[in-house]
Amino acid sequence: MKKFLLLMIVTLLLSPIRSLASENTVPSGMLVRDIEKTVDEIMDKYIGKEIPGAAISIVKDGEFVLLKGYGQSDIETKSPVDPEKTVFEAASVSKVYTWSAIMQFVEQGKLDLHEDIKEYLPKDYLNLEFNKKITLLDLMNHTAGFEDKAENLLTYQPEKLIPLKDFLTNKNQPKQVFEPGTVISYSNFGTSLAGYIIERISKRPFAEYMQEEILEKLQMQNSTFEQEYDQWI
């Protein structure tokens, strides 16, 4: 009985300590109080050297543990990065959201991860080198076999923006250099194909679907996939 009581007392004494330690750390085990100093040291290696500026946001349990801007948002005007106002393009972060949208349709039974993507695209839309089918999983895993090109990936002229449907045709398609499912080769084109499939299944523009079905539901009120984002802000 004495041993049991002693065990109970020790447990009660240790529980608050363990709870407090848990509250003051992030999943990696780093203490919350050390985060800003650690991030500052990392940013010091790159800001103003390899990149002009960045915004860092770290959230734990729905609360910010760090929200900070580093460097400049405009090197000509020397405007500092404001983590609450400076606009950053979604860039490749958009891939994660694209796959989330694909999985929404999978859950609804409108897409099959193992189906040939030709079933979801217009007839003769792609010019492929291999007879083996490309699946949505191949697009998600970057194993569709396309070489990756930076050509026409970015423009600063709104009049040169091209809709997904027109941009992804075999005219602009990069060459398929690997048999599907055999080599991991990073592919912006493959992810863009998934975005176009989202358009076709939802019957809505990609940016509109993502805004209404992903970003708004996540309460991401300051985010957009619109290409002309300056008009959206």
LOFIZA-255185 format. One record per residue (C-alpha): chain; residue in one letter; y, z, x. Coordinates in steps of 0.001 Angstrom, whole numbers, plus 524288, in hexadecimal, padded with zeros to 5 digits. Layout:
(site 'A', 'a', (Y, Z, X))
...
This chain:
(site 'A', 'm', (80000, 80000, 80000))
(site 'A', 'k', (80943, 80373, 80B37))
(site 'A', 'k', (8065F, 7F677, 811CE))
(site 'A', 'f', (80949, 7EF47, 8052E))
(site 'A', 'l', (8164B, 7F642, 80374))
(site 'A', 'l', (819F0, 7F38D, 811A7))
(site 'A', 'l', (816D7, 7E51C, 80FD5))
(site 'A', 'm', (81F29, 7E49B, 80390))
(site 'A', 'i', (82AAD, 7EB00, 80A8C))
(site 'A', 'v', (829CA, 7E1B8, 81629))
(site 'A', 't', (82902, 7D5F5, 80D00))
(site 'A', 'l', (834F9, 7DA3A, 80566))
(site 'A', 'l', (83C99, 7DC81, 811DF))
(site 'A', 'l', (8392F, 7CF3A, 817A7))
(site 'A', 's', (83B10, 7C70A, 80B5D))
(site 'A', 'p', (84A02, 7C7A0, 80B2C))
(site 'A', 'i', (84A63, 7C43F, 819AE))
(site 'A', 'r', (841C1, 7B854, 817AD))
(site 'A', 's', (849AF, 7B443, 80BD1))
(site 'A', 'l', (8566A, 7B592, 81344))
(site 'A', 'a', (85116, 7AD95, 81EAA))
(site 'A', 's', (84CB5, 7A2FE, 8153B))
(site 'A', 'e', (85A22, 7A24C, 80ECE))
(site 'A', 'n', (86102, 7A0CA, 81BEA))
(site 'A', 't', (858D0, 795A3, 8212E))
(site 'A', 'v', (85697, 7877E, 81DB8))
(site 'A', 'p', (848C4, 781A5, 81C88))
(site 'A', 's', (84890, 77E46, 82B07))
(site 'A', 'g', (84A04, 78CB2, 82E12))
(site 'A', 'm', (857D7, 78B72, 83374))
(site 'A', 'l', (8611C, 7964E, 82FC9))
(site 'A', 'v', (86BC2, 791C9, 8268A))
(site 'A', 'r', (87615, 797F1, 82F2E))
(site 'A', 'd', (871B7, 78F38, 83A8A))
(site 'A', 'i', (8721D, 78258, 83325))
(site 'A', 'e', (8806E, 77EC7, 83514))
(site 'A', 'k', (8800F, 78195, 843B0))
(site 'A', 't', (87397, 77990, 84540))
(site 'A', 'v', (8790A, 76E15, 83D9D))
(site 'A', 'd', (885E2, 76ED1, 8451A))
(site 'A', 'e', (87E68, 76DA0, 851DD))
(site 'A', 'i', (876E2, 761CE, 84CE9))
(site 'A', 'm', (88302, 75B11, 84799))
(site 'A', 'd', (88A42, 75D6A, 8545E))
(site 'A', 'k', (8807B, 75475, 85B26))
(site 'A', 'y', (8836C, 748DA, 85250))
(site 'A', 'i', (8905A, 749E3, 84AFE))
(site 'A', 'g', (89AED, 74200, 851A1))
(site 'A', 'k', (890EE, 73C58, 85B00))
(site 'A', 'e', (8866B, 734FB, 853A3))
(site 'A', 'i', (88BCE, 7368E, 845CF))
(site 'A', 'p', (899CA, 73934, 84115))
(site 'A', 'g', (89698, 74313, 8369E))
(site 'A', 'a', (88C8E, 74984, 82DD0))
(site 'A', 'a', (88B63, 7530A, 82286))
(site 'A', 'i', (880B9, 75D47, 82242))
(site 'A', 's', (87BD7, 76405, 81608))
(site 'A', 'i', (870DC, 76E06, 81659))
(site 'A', 'v', (86C9E, 77454, 809A7))
(site 'A', 'k', (8637C, 77FA5, 80732))
(site 'A', 'd', (85FCD, 784AD, 7F9B7))
(site 'A', 'g', (86A6B, 77C69, 7F37B))
(site 'A', 'e', (87533, 781D6, 7FC28))
(site 'A', 'f', (87C20, 77C0B, 807F6))
(site 'A', 'v', (8790F, 782CD, 814B2))
(site 'A', 'l', (880EC, 7787F, 81BF7))
(site 'A', 'l', (88A9A, 76E45, 81753))
(site 'A', 'k', (8928B, 768D8, 8228D))
(site 'A', 'g', (898FF, 75C72, 82757))
(site 'A', 'y', (898F2, 757E7, 8356D))
(site 'A', 'g', (8A15E, 74DD8, 83C41))
(site 'A', 'q', (8A92E, 74315, 835BD))
(site 'A', 's', (8A73F, 73B20, 82968))
(site 'A', 'd', (8B10D, 730ED, 82E27))
(site 'A', 'i', (8B2F2, 72F0E, 83CBA))
(site 'A', 'e', (8BF98, 72763, 83AA7))
(site 'A', 't', (8C66C, 731B5, 83283))
(site 'A', 'k', (8BEC0, 73CC3, 838F5))
(site 'A', 's', (8BB9B, 7424E, 82B93))
(site 'A', 'p', (8B1F3, 74D98, 82C98))
(site 'A', 'v', (8A518, 74D75, 82532))
(site 'A', 'd', (8A5FA, 75577, 818C7))
(site 'A', 'p', (8981E, 75925, 81469))
(site 'A', 'e', (89C8E, 7599B, 80635))
(site 'A', 'k', (8A46C, 74CF7, 805CB))
(site 'A', 't', (8A0C8, 743A6, 810DC))
(site 'A', 'v', (89854, 73854, 80C11))
(site 'A', 'f', (88BED, 734D0, 81369))
(site 'A', 'e', (88362, 72944, 80FCD))
(site 'A', 'a', (875F7, 72CA9, 80A7A))
(site 'A', 'a', (86FAE, 7237A, 81457))
(site 'A', 's', (86143, 72655, 816C4))
(site 'A', 'v', (861C9, 7333E, 80F77))
(site 'A', 's', (86154, 72A57, 80388))
(site 'A', 'k', (85322, 7273A, 806BC))
(site 'A', 'v', (84EBF, 734E2, 802C1))
(site 'A', 'y', (855A8, 73364, 7F5B6))
(site 'A', 't', (85017, 725BE, 7F3D4))
(site 'A', 'w', (84252, 72AFD, 7F56F))
(site 'A', 's', (84584, 735D0, 7EBBA))
(site 'A', 'a', (8495A, 72B7E, 7E1C9))
(site 'A', 'i', (83CE7, 723D1, 7E486))
(site 'A', 'm', (834F9, 73025, 7E219))
(site 'A', 'q', (83BFF, 73250, 7D530))
(site 'A', 'f', (836B4, 72542, 7D091))
(site 'A', 'v', (82948, 72855, 7D616))
(site 'A', 'e', (8291B, 734E0, 7CE10))
(site 'A', 'q', (82D3B, 72D07, 7C21C))
(site 'A', 'g', (82214, 72373, 7C45C))
(site 'A', 'k', (82B7B, 71809, 7C69F))
(site 'A', 'l', (827FF, 71622, 7D4F6))
(site 'A', 'd', (81B5C, 71707, 7DCB5))
(site 'A', 'l', (81C78, 71AD2, 7EB03))
(site 'A', 'h', (81075, 712A2, 7EE4A))
(site 'A', 'e', (81453, 70652, 7E6BC))
(site 'A', 'd', (818BB, 6F9DE, 7ED9D))
(site 'A', 'i', (827A9, 6FA00, 7ED51))
(site 'A', 'k', (82734, 6EBA9, 7E947))
(site 'A', 'e', (823F1, 6F0CD, 7DBC0))
(site 'A', 'y', (8315F, 6F713, 7DB30))
(site 'A', 'l', (83946, 6EBFA, 7E120))
(site 'A', 'p', (83CE3, 6DE2C, 7DC92))
(site 'A', 'k', (832D5, 6D3A6, 7DF52))
(site 'A', 'd', (83311, 6CE20, 7ED31))
(site 'A', 'y', (83DB1, 6D7E4, 7F0CF))
(site 'A', 'l', (83875, 6DAC4, 7FE6B))
(site 'A', 'n', (833BE, 6D251, 809AE))
(site 'A', 'l', (82864, 6D9D9, 80F89))
(site 'A', 'e', (82039, 6D6D6, 81B93))
(site 'A', 'f', (81429, 6DE96, 8178D))
(site 'A', 'n', (80BA3, 6DDD7, 80B7A))
(site 'A', 'k', (809AE, 6EC85, 80AE1))
(site 'A', 'k', (81195, 6F2A0, 7FFF8))
(site 'A', 'i', (81D83, 6FB3F, 8023E))
(site 'A', 't', (81D68, 7077E, 7F9E8))
(site 'A', 'l', (82830, 71109, 7F66C))
(site 'A', 'l', (821A3, 71A92, 7FFA5))
(site 'A', 'd', (8235F, 71089, 80A75))
(site 'A', 'l', (831DF, 70FE3, 80771))
(site 'A', 'm', (832CE, 71EB5, 8074F))
(site 'A', 'n', (82B44, 7200D, 8140D))
(site 'A', 'h', (83232, 714AB, 81AC9))
(site 'A', 't', (82556, 70D7D, 81C5D))
(site 'A', 'a', (828A3, 700F1, 81508))
(site 'A', 'g', (82962, 6F9B5, 82204))
(site 'A', 'f', (83772, 6F4ED, 821B2))
(site 'A', 'e', (83F6F, 6F480, 82E0F))
(site 'A', 'd', (84C4A, 6FBC0, 82C9A))
(site 'A', 'k', (85928, 6F4A2, 82E3A))
(site 'A', 'a', (8670C, 6F9CB, 82E7E))
(site 'A', 'e', (86C63, 6EC80, 82A89))
(site 'A', 'n', (87452, 6ECF3, 81DE5))
(site 'A', 'l', (87135, 6FB79, 81CB3))
(site 'A', 'l', (87F7B, 6FF84, 81BF0))
(site 'A', 't', (88C5E, 6F99E, 8179F))
(site 'A', 'y', (89A28, 6FEDA, 81632))
(site 'A', 'q', (89E0C, 6F3D9, 80CFE))
(site 'A', 'p', (89B3B, 6F692, 7FE88))
(site 'A', 'e', (89AEA, 6E80C, 7FB56))
(site 'A', 'k', (88F2D, 6E69A, 8044D))
(site 'A', 'l', (886E4, 6F0C0, 7FD5B))
(site 'A', 'i', (87A35, 6EA8A, 7F8C0))
(site 'A', 'p', (87207, 6EF98, 7ED42))
(site 'A', 'l', (86454, 6F429, 7F0EB))
(site 'A', 'k', (85E07, 6E951, 7E90C))
(site 'A', 'd', (8650B, 6DED6, 7F0E4))
(site 'A', 'f', (864D1, 6E569, 7FE28))
(site 'A', 'l', (85634, 6E82E, 7FE7F))
(site 'A', 't', (85146, 6DA6E, 7FBD5))
(site 'A', 'n', (84905, 6D365, 80600))
(site 'A', 'k', (8559A, 6CD3A, 80B19))
(site 'A', 'n', (859C0, 6DA3F, 81116))
(site 'A', 'q', (84C54, 6E04C, 81274))
(site 'A', 'p', (848B5, 6E4A6, 82033))
(site 'A', 'k', (83C07, 6DF33, 8255F))
(site 'A', 'q', (82F7F, 6E65C, 82232))
(site 'A', 'v', (82A12, 6E8CE, 82FCE))
(site 'A', 'f', (81F65, 6F2CC, 82D08))
(site 'A', 'e', (8144B, 6F30F, 82350))
(site 'A', 'p', (81795, 6FCC6, 81874))
(site 'A', 'g', (8124D, 70A63, 81A9D))
(site 'A', 't', (80FE1, 708C7, 82935))
(site 'A', 'v', (81CA5, 70BFD, 8303B))
(site 'A', 'i', (827CC, 7153E, 82D1C))
(site 'A', 's', (83434, 70D58, 82ECD))
(site 'A', 'y', (840F9, 712C1, 8295C))
(site 'A', 's', (845E5, 709A3, 81ED4))
(site 'A', 'n', (852D1, 709AB, 817A1))
(site 'A', 'f', (84E4E, 6FD53, 810EB))
(site 'A', 'g', (8421D, 703F4, 80BA8))
(site 'A', 't', (849DE, 70F2A, 805F9))
(site 'A', 's', (85376, 7059A, 80007))
(site 'A', 'l', (84808, 6FEC3, 7F972))
(site 'A', 'a', (8448D, 70BDB, 7F368))
(site 'A', 'g', (8529A, 70D0A, 7EEC7))
(site 'A', 'y', (851C5, 6FFC1, 7E849))
(site 'A', 'i', (844F6, 7039C, 7E1D0))
(site 'A', 'i', (84C20, 70F7D, 7DC66))
(site 'A', 'e', (8564A, 7063D, 7D6C1))
(site 'A', 'r', (84BED, 6FDCD, 7D061))
(site 'A', 'i', (84433, 7090F, 7CAA6))
(site 'A', 's', (8500C, 7109F, 7C5D0))
(site 'A', 'k', (85798, 70470, 7C1B6))
(site 'A', 'r', (8638E, 70AB9, 7C7CA))
(site 'A', 'p', (86ADE, 70871, 7D499))
(site 'A', 'f', (8651E, 710A0, 7DF8E))
(site 'A', 'a', (87189, 718AD, 7E1B0))
(site 'A', 'e', (872D3, 71B67, 7D327))
(site 'A', 'y', (864CD, 71FFE, 7D1DA))
(site 'A', 'm', (865D0, 72899, 7DDDE))
(site 'A', 'q', (8728B, 72E87, 7D90F))
(site 'A', 'e', (86D7A, 731E5, 7CB8D))
(site 'A', 'e', (85F4A, 73538, 7CE34))
(site 'A', 'i', (85FD5, 73B3E, 7DBBC))
(site 'A', 'l', (86D3B, 73F9F, 7E069))
(site 'A', 'e', (87295, 744C1, 7D38B))
(site 'A', 'k', (86607, 74BFD, 7D093))
(site 'A', 'l', (8670D, 75264, 7DDE7))
(site 'A', 'q', (8754C, 755AF, 7DAA9))
(site 'A', 'm', (879B9, 74DE5, 7E67D))
(site 'A', 'q', (88740, 74B2D, 7E125))
(site 'A', 'n', (88CF6, 7465F, 7EDFF))
(site 'A', 's', (8826D, 73C68, 7F13B))
(site 'A', 't', (88075, 72E27, 7EDB4))
(site 'A', 'f', (878A4, 72229, 7F179))
(site 'A', 'e', (88347, 718D2, 7ED07))
(site 'A', 'q', (8865A, 70F26, 7F7CF))
(site 'A', 'e', (894E9, 70F96, 7F4F7))
(site 'A', 'y', (89538, 71E5F, 7F58F))
(site 'A', 'd', (8A3EF, 71EFE, 7F804))
(site 'A', 'q', (8A5DF, 71AEC, 7E9C8))
(site 'A', 'w', (89C43, 72529, 7E51F))
(site 'A', 'i', (8A294, 730DD, 7EBC0))
